[in-house]
Amino acid sequence: MGTQEQVLEVARRARQAAAELAPLPRAVKDAALHAIADALVARSAEIVEANAADVARAREDGMSEYMIDRLSLTADRVAAIAAAVRHVASLPDPVGESVRGYTLPNGLELRQVRVPLGVVGIIYEGRPNVTVDAAALTLKSGNAVLLRGSSSAYESNTALVEVMRSALADRVPADAIQLVPGRDRDSVKHLMRARGLVDVLIPRGGASLINSVVEESTVPVIETGTGNCHVYVDADADLDMAVDILVNAKTQRPSVCNAAETVLVHRDIAEAFLPRALRALGEKGVTVHGDAAVRAHAGEGATVTPATEEDWGTEYLSLDLAAAVVDSLDDAVAHIRRYGSAHTEAIVTTSQSAARRFTALVDSAAVMVNASTRFTDGEEFGFGAEIGISTQKLHARGPMGLPELTSTKYVVTGDGHLRGA
């Protein structure tokens, strides 16, 4: 059987599983999720062993340490993943929820209710935790999932899916969770063309992966964008708060999409703020790519290089940060509109009017006021986990939890109603 037929076969099985999963009550799905969490913990040693093979191969291939960090699993990380699965089980089931409902003047009762999307395909790079997060969220929301991770995490993903499928037993159809066969790009291509079997694709990863799926897929795509996130330090910022937020947003975990990649500083506060901020960033090993005004404030302990035009649009995913001085809040917004990826932007200010203007003008999936960009995350938002962070405006935007994995249908109840002319 060729790759195309293999991919279509798992898609057919997923479609059947989705039909069986959709009407199941919450108690059944939650029991399956708890069984998955228990199995992940019980079998964490073999999961970590499989992951070690991926990590060793990644190091041989010269993968950066930041990306290896995203790939790596430990017993503690597996336990945290299992805890996230239990959290998903504790959340309300969106399926069947009434979005709106009323009685029409003619007596027809109309309800709009949430229903599963059906078969969800996830195409993602080397983050094995996504394998479990996606499976848990799709199962809870009544969907079947087809998982196509990167070849760099192949052993990890294979082990995780085997553990999860074995835990399902007779609770829910095992084919509700499947790996897409194949390691080469052909399997991705066939998944992207499986229109009619796969209801939606969600790509998670770098710009090249996302653009490829968006441009080449015939299956509808929910675009999860890259994270060129900004921190704007306003003229009325609290300096201590601004330094702490910037350092956290950049260095707490630089390899993820909600890490800050650019800082914009109001000219009126630059002299007081930048020497402190650049020194604090330097202590954390950050290389700042600054404009002339930023470089003028670089003192001892700071690593600052000249910024290029390319730097303003770069998602570094490393200990690098672009920095510029701007003349006003509106100039900061203009910079974000030009170079940003509509993911997350933050303002640090004590001015309520500045905060209101910034949040009104910035058109991104999440806007933070006096908080780190790192909070744009499904778990931090109380979703248990996330399927991705959508930067588009249809059908979902921002961290995607359970409700975002549903569509709706109308249920109309009459009493022999007939439509006239």
Secondary structure per residue as TSV (DSSP state, phi and psi in degrees):
chain	resnum	aa	ss	phi	psi
A	1	M	-	360.0	125.6
A	2	G	-	-72.6	170.3
A	3	T	H	-59.9	-42.0
A	4	Q	H	-60.5	-46.7
A	5	E	H	-67.1	-34.6
A	6	Q	H	-62.4	-44.1
A	7	V	H	-65.5	-44.1
A	8	L	H	-65.5	-33.7
A	9	E	H	-66.4	-44.0
A	10	V	H	-67.6	-30.8
A	11	A	H	-67.5	-38.9
A	12	R	H	-64.5	-42.5
A	13	R	H	-65.3	-37.5
A	14	A	H	-64.7	-37.7
A	15	R	H	-64.9	-40.3
A	16	Q	H	-66.5	-41.6
A	17	A	H	-63.2	-39.2
A	18	A	H	-62.6	-39.3
A	19	A	H	-64.7	-35.9
A	20	E	H	-77.4	-31.3
A	21	L	H	-77.5	-35.6
A	22	A	T	-52.9	-44.2
A	23	P	T	-86.2	-0.2
A	24	L	-	-67.2	142.1
A	25	P	-	-71.7	162.1
A	26	R	H	-56.7	-41.0
A	27	A	H	-58.6	-37.6
A	28	V	H	-68.9	-44.8
A	29	K	H	-66.5	-40.0
A	30	D	H	-65.3	-38.4
A	31	A	H	-62.0	-39.9
A	32	A	H	-64.1	-40.1
A	33	L	H	-66.5	-41.8
A	34	H	H	-64.7	-36.1
A	35	A	H	-65.0	-39.7
A	36	I	H	-62.0	-47.2
A	37	A	H	-59.8	-44.2
A	38	D	H	-62.2	-41.2
A	39	A	H	-67.8	-37.6
A	40	L	H	-60.9	-43.0
A	41	V	H	-69.4	-44.8
A	42	A	H	-63.8	-32.4
A	43	R	T	-111.7	25.3
A	44	S	H	-62.5	-31.5
A	45	A	H	-62.6	-43.0
A	46	E	H	-73.6	-28.7
A	47	I	H	-66.7	-46.2
A	48	V	H	-63.6	-37.4
A	49	E	H	-63.8	-44.0
A	50	A	H	-63.7	-40.4
A	51	N	H	-64.1	-36.2
A	52	A	H	-59.7	-35.1
A	53	A	H	-65.6	-40.2
A	54	D	H	-64.8	-43.9
A	55	V	H	-63.9	-42.6
A	56	A	H	-61.5	-43.5
A	57	R	H	-65.9	-37.5
A	58	A	H	-63.8	-39.9
A	59	R	H	-66.6	-39.8
A	60	E	H	-62.4	-32.8
A	61	D	T	-84.4	-0.1
A	62	G	T	82.4	21.5
A	63	M	-	-63.9	142.2
A	64	S	-	-65.1	154.3
A	65	E	H	-64.7	-29.3
A	66	Y	H	-65.8	-40.8
A	67	M	H	-74.5	-32.7
A	68	I	H	-64.1	-35.5
A	69	D	H	-60.6	-38.5
A	70	R	H	-69.5	-30.3
A	71	L	H	-79.9	-28.9
A	72	S	-	-75.4	141.9
A	73	L	-	-122.3	139.6
A	74	T	-	-124.6	171.9
A	75	A	H	-58.9	-39.4
A	76	D	H	-65.7	-39.8
A	77	R	H	-68.4	-37.4
A	78	V	H	-65.0	-40.3
A	79	A	H	-62.7	-38.7
A	80	A	H	-66.7	-38.1
A	81	I	H	-63.7	-42.7
A	82	A	H	-63.0	-39.7
A	83	A	H	-62.6	-37.5
A	84	A	H	-64.4	-36.0
A	85	V	H	-64.0	-43.3
A	86	R	H	-63.7	-35.8
A	87	H	H	-63.6	-42.0
A	88	V	H	-59.3	-41.1
A	89	A	H	-61.7	-29.9
A	90	S	H	-80.6	-12.6
A	91	L	S	-80.3	155.9
A	92	P	-	-60.6	143.9
A	93	D	-	-81.2	120.9
A	94	P	-	-75.6	-19.9
A	95	V	T	-66.6	127.9
A	96	G	T	90.4	-8.6
A	97	E	-	-64.1	136.2
A	98	S	E	-83.3	119.7
A	99	V	E	-77.0	-41.5
A	100	R	E	-159.0	161.2
A	101	G	E	-168.4	145.3
A	102	Y	E	-166.4	170.0
A	103	T	E	-102.5	126.1
A	104	L	-	-72.3	160.8
A	105	P	T	-56.2	-27.2
A	106	N	T	-85.7	3.8
A	107	G	S	95.5	-8.4
A	108	L	-	-67.4	135.4
A	109	E	E	-95.8	123.5
A	110	L	E	-117.7	131.0
A	111	R	E	-131.8	137.3
A	112	Q	E	-105.3	118.2
A	113	V	E	-122.4	151.6
A	114	R	E	-77.2	138.4
A	115	V	E	-135.7	155.3
A	116	P	E	-61.4	154.5
A	117	L	-	-69.1	-35.8
A	118	G	-	123.3	-106.7
A	119	V	E	-107.4	119.9
A	120	V	E	-110.0	125.1
A	121	G	E	-101.0	131.2
A	122	I	E	-115.9	122.2
A	123	I	E	-113.3	118.5
A	124	Y	E	-147.1	165.2
A	125	E	-	-95.7	-162.2
A	126	G	S	-73.3	62.9
A	127	R	-	-129.5	93.4
A	128	P	H	-60.5	-24.7
A	129	N	H	-62.5	-28.1
A	130	V	H	-62.2	-33.5
A	131	T	H	-56.8	-45.9
A	132	V	H	-78.7	-43.5
A	133	D	H	-56.3	-46.5
A	134	A	H	-65.0	-42.1
A	135	A	H	-63.6	-43.4
A	136	A	H	-65.3	-45.6
A	137	L	H	-67.5	-41.3
A	138	T	H	-69.2	-40.0
A	139	L	H	-62.7	-47.1
A	140	K	H	-60.7	-35.2
A	141	S	T	-90.6	11.5
A	142	G	T	80.1	18.0
A	143	N	-	-105.6	153.2
A	144	A	E	-91.4	149.5
A	145	V	E	-126.4	139.4
A	146	L	E	-112.6	117.5
A	147	L	E	-102.7	120.3
A	148	R	E	-124.2	87.4
A	149	G	-	-82.1	178.3
A	150	S	-	-78.9	159.2
A	151	S	G	-64.3	-24.1
A	152	S	G	-65.7	-22.8
A	153	A	G	-114.0	23.2
A	154	Y	H	-60.5	-47.3
A	155	E	H	-64.9	-41.3
A	156	S	H	-62.3	-48.5
A	157	N	H	-65.3	-38.5
A	158	T	H	-60.9	-44.7
A	159	A	H	-65.6	-43.8
A	160	L	H	-62.8	-44.3
A	161	V	H	-67.4	-38.4
A	162	E	H	-62.7	-42.5
A	163	V	H	-63.2	-45.0
A	164	M	H	-66.9	-44.4
A	165	R	H	-63.4	-40.1
A	166	S	H	-67.0	-28.4
A	167	A	H	-74.9	-21.6
A	168	L	H	-69.2	-31.3
A	169	A	T	46.6	-126.0
A	170	D	T	-100.4	12.2
A	171	R	T	-69.4	-53.2
A	172	V	S	-136.4	163.2
A	173	P	-	-59.3	129.2
A	174	A	G	-60.7	-29.8
A	175	D	G	-74.8	4.1
A	176	A	G	-68.0	-20.3
A	177	I	E	-127.9	115.3
A	178	Q	E	-142.1	146.0
A	179	L	E	-84.3	141.8
A	180	V	-	-76.5	127.3
A	181	P	S	-65.9	152.0
A	182	G	-	97.6	150.9
A	183	R	S	-111.2	-15.5
A	184	D	S	-94.1	177.4
A	185	R	H	-68.7	-19.1
A	186	D	H	-59.8	-39.4
A	187	S	H	-66.0	-35.9
A	188	V	H	-64.9	-43.3
A	189	K	H	-60.9	-42.8
A	190	H	H	-68.9	-35.1
A	191	L	H	-64.7	-40.3
A	192	M	H	-67.6	-19.5
A	193	R	T	-103.7	7.6
A	194	A	-	-86.3	46.4
A	195	R	B	-64.3	136.1
A	196	G	T	98.6	-24.5
A	197	L	T	-106.8	-37.3
A	198	V	B	-107.5	130.3
A	199	D	-	-85.3	-34.2
A	200	V	E	-156.7	146.7
A	201	L	E	-113.4	141.7
A	202	I	E	-127.2	107.7
A	203	P	E	-85.9	138.8
A	204	R	E	-130.4	121.0
A	205	G	S	158.3	-154.1
A	206	G	-	-75.3	174.6
A	207	A	H	-60.7	-39.5
A	208	S	H	-65.8	-41.4
A	209	L	H	-62.9	-50.1
A	210	I	H	-61.3	-46.5
A	211	N	H	-62.5	-38.4
A	212	S	H	-62.4	-44.9
A	213	V	H	-67.7	-44.1
A	214	V	H	-61.6	-41.4
A	215	E	H	-82.0	-28.3
A	216	E	H	-106.3	-14.5
A	217	S	-	-79.1	140.0
A	218	T	S	-95.9	-11.2
A	219	V	S	-83.1	139.6
A	220	P	-	-54.9	141.6
A	221	V	B	-122.5	134.8
A	222	I	-	-99.1	115.3
A	223	E	-	-83.8	119.6
A	224	T	B	-101.2	117.8
A	225	G	-	-88.2	169.1
A	226	T	-	-72.2	165.9
A	227	G	-	-116.3	77.4
A	228	N	-	-88.3	81.9
A	229	C	E	-91.9	144.6
A	230	H	E	-117.2	146.2
A	231	V	E	-116.5	121.3
A	232	Y	E	-105.0	122.5
A	233	V	E	-98.8	108.6
A	234	D	-	-76.3	165.0
A	235	A	T	-59.9	-28.1
A	236	D	T	-102.1	25.9
A	237	A	-	-75.1	147.3
A	238	D	-	-76.6	119.7
A	239	L	H	-62.1	-44.1
A	240	D	H	-61.6	-46.0
A	241	M	H	-61.1	-42.9
A	242	A	H	-63.5	-42.6
A	243	V	H	-63.4	-46.3
A	244	D	H	-62.0	-44.5
A	245	I	H	-65.1	-44.4
A	246	L	H	-62.8	-46.9
A	247	V	H	-62.8	-42.2
A	248	N	H	-63.8	-46.3
A	249	A	H	-62.6	-32.4
A	250	K	H	-88.5	-40.6
A	251	T	H	-110.4	-12.7
A	252	Q	S	-60.0	-39.2
A	253	R	S	-159.2	89.6
A	254	P	T	-70.0	-12.8
A	255	S	T	-90.9	9.6
A	256	V	S	-113.1	163.5
A	257	C	T	-72.1	-17.4
A	258	N	T	-99.3	12.0
A	259	A	S	-75.4	144.0
A	260	A	E	-68.4	140.0
A	261	E	E	-118.5	-16.2
A	262	T	E	-142.8	139.0
A	263	V	E	-116.6	134.7
A	264	L	E	-116.8	129.3
A	265	V	E	-121.7	128.2
A	266	H	E	-63.6	137.1
A	267	R	H	-57.6	-34.3
A	268	D	H	-67.7	-19.7
A	269	I	H	-113.5	-2.8
A	270	A	H	-59.3	-43.6
A	271	E	H	-64.3	-37.0
A	272	A	H	-81.2	-33.0
A	273	F	H	-89.3	-47.0
A	274	L	H	-62.1	-44.8
A	275	P	H	-56.4	-41.3
A	276	R	H	-67.5	-44.5
A	277	A	H	-67.0	-43.8
A	278	L	H	-64.7	-37.7
A	279	R	H	-66.1	-43.7
A	280	A	H	-64.5	-40.4
A	281	L	H	-65.9	-40.2
A	282	G	H	-61.5	-36.8
A	283	E	H	-64.7	-24.4
A	284	K	T	-93.2	3.8
A	285	G	T	83.4	18.1
A	286	V	-	-85.0	133.3
A	287	T	E	-95.1	121.7
A	288	V	E	-97.5	129.9
A	289	H	E	-102.0	95.6
A	290	G	E	-110.2	154.9
A	291	D	-	-76.7	-179.0
A	292	A	H	-60.8	-39.5
A	293	A	H	-65.8	-37.7
A	294	V	H	-67.8	-45.7
A	295	R	H	-61.8	-28.2
A	296	A	T	-67.0	-19.6
A	297	H	T	-103.7	7.1
A	298	A	-	-76.1	122.4
A	299	G	-	-115.4	-161.1
A	300	E	T	-64.2	137.1
A	301	G	T	92.4	-6.9
A	302	A	-	-101.9	144.7
A	303	T	E	-114.0	105.8
A	304	V	E	-129.1	127.7
A	305	T	E	-119.7	159.2
A	306	P	E	-64.5	134.2
A	307	A	-	-79.4	145.0
A	308	T	-	-109.0	169.3
A	309	E	G	-58.2	-35.2
A	310	E	G	-65.4	-32.5
A	311	D	G	-60.3	-35.2
A	312	W	G	-65.3	-26.1
A	313	G	G	-105.7	12.3
A	314	T	-	-93.4	132.7
A	315	E	-	-94.3	98.7
A	316	Y	-	-68.5	-45.0
A	317	L	-	56.9	34.5
A	318	S	S	-153.6	-177.2
A	319	L	S	-82.4	57.9
A	320	D	E	-129.0	147.6
A	321	L	E	-148.9	128.6
A	322	A	E	-83.6	146.5
A	323	A	E	-145.4	138.1
A	324	A	E	-145.7	152.0
A	325	V	E	-98.7	133.4
A	326	V	E	-121.4	157.1
A	327	D	S	-83.5	-18.9
A	328	S	S	-161.7	168.7
A	329	L	H	-61.0	-41.8
A	330	D	H	-63.2	-34.7
A	331	D	H	-67.3	-37.1
A	332	A	H	-63.0	-44.4
A	333	V	H	-61.9	-41.0
A	334	A	H	-62.5	-39.8
A	335	H	H	-63.1	-45.4
A	336	I	H	-62.3	-43.3
A	337	R	H	-62.0	-35.5
A	338	R	H	-76.2	-42.3
A	339	Y	H	-111.2	-15.2
A	340	G	-	-72.8	167.6
A	341	S	-	-111.1	12.2
A	342	A	S	63.2	31.2
A	343	H	S	-93.3	-81.3
A	344	T	E	-142.0	134.3
A	345	E	E	-130.8	149.8
A	346	A	E	-130.4	145.0
A	347	I	E	-118.9	138.7
A	348	V	E	-113.2	115.8
A	349	T	-	-162.2	153.1
A	350	T	S	-99.8	0.0
A	351	S	-	-92.6	117.9
A	352	Q	H	-65.3	-36.9
A	353	S	H	-66.7	-39.0
A	354	A	H	-65.4	-41.7
A	355	A	H	-62.6	-43.6
A	356	R	H	-63.3	-42.7
A	357	R	H	-65.7	-42.3
A	358	F	H	-62.0	-47.8
A	359	T	H	-67.7	-27.8
A	360	A	H	-76.2	-34.9
A	361	L	H	-89.9	-29.6
A	362	V	-	-78.9	124.7
A	363	D	-	-105.8	75.7
A	364	S	S	-129.2	166.7
A	365	A	S	-64.5	-31.2
A	366	A	E	-142.9	139.0
A	367	V	E	-128.6	122.7
A	368	M	E	-101.7	139.7
A	369	V	E	-116.1	114.8
A	370	N	S	56.0	42.5
A	371	A	S	-151.4	153.0
A	372	S	-	-68.5	146.4
A	373	T	G	-62.3	-18.5
A	374	R	G	-66.2	-10.3
A	375	F	G	-80.7	-8.7
A	376	T	-	-75.8	93.3
A	377	D	S	-164.4	137.1
A	378	G	T	-58.3	-42.2
A	379	E	T	-66.8	-43.2
A	380	E	T	-64.0	-30.7
A	381	F	T	-81.4	-2.8
A	382	G	T	89.0	16.8
A	383	F	S	-87.8	-4.8
A	384	G	S	88.2	-47.0
A	385	A	S	-167.2	-176.1
A	386	E	-	-140.7	151.0
A	387	I	S	-86.5	-14.7
A	388	G	-	158.7	172.2
A	389	I	E	-114.9	107.4
A	390	S	E	-79.2	131.1
A	391	T	-	-108.8	8.2
A	392	Q	S	-97.4	-176.8
A	393	K	S	-113.6	-4.4
A	394	L	S	-134.3	131.6
A	395	H	S	-98.8	-5.5
A	396	A	-	-143.0	160.3
A	397	R	-	-142.9	139.1
A	398	G	E	85.1	-167.5
A	399	P	E	-58.2	129.7
A	400	M	-	-101.0	112.1
A	401	G	-	-103.6	-149.8
A	402	L	S	-63.8	-49.0
A	403	P	G	-59.6	-32.0
A	404	E	G	-73.1	-9.5
A	405	L	G	-98.0	17.8
A	406	T	E	-123.1	158.6
A	407	S	E	-112.4	-163.9
A	408	T	E	-135.4	159.7
A	409	K	E	-139.1	157.6
A	410	Y	E	-97.8	131.0
A	411	V	E	-110.9	117.3
A	412	V	E	-116.6	123.7
A	413	T	E	-116.5	125.6
A	414	G	-	-122.6	-171.4
A	415	D	S	-137.3	63.6
A	416	G	S	78.1	22.5
A	417	H	-	-64.7	137.3
A	418	L	-	-126.6	140.1
A	419	R	-	-88.3	133.4
A	420	G	-	-89.6	-164.0
A	421	A	-	-61.5	360.0
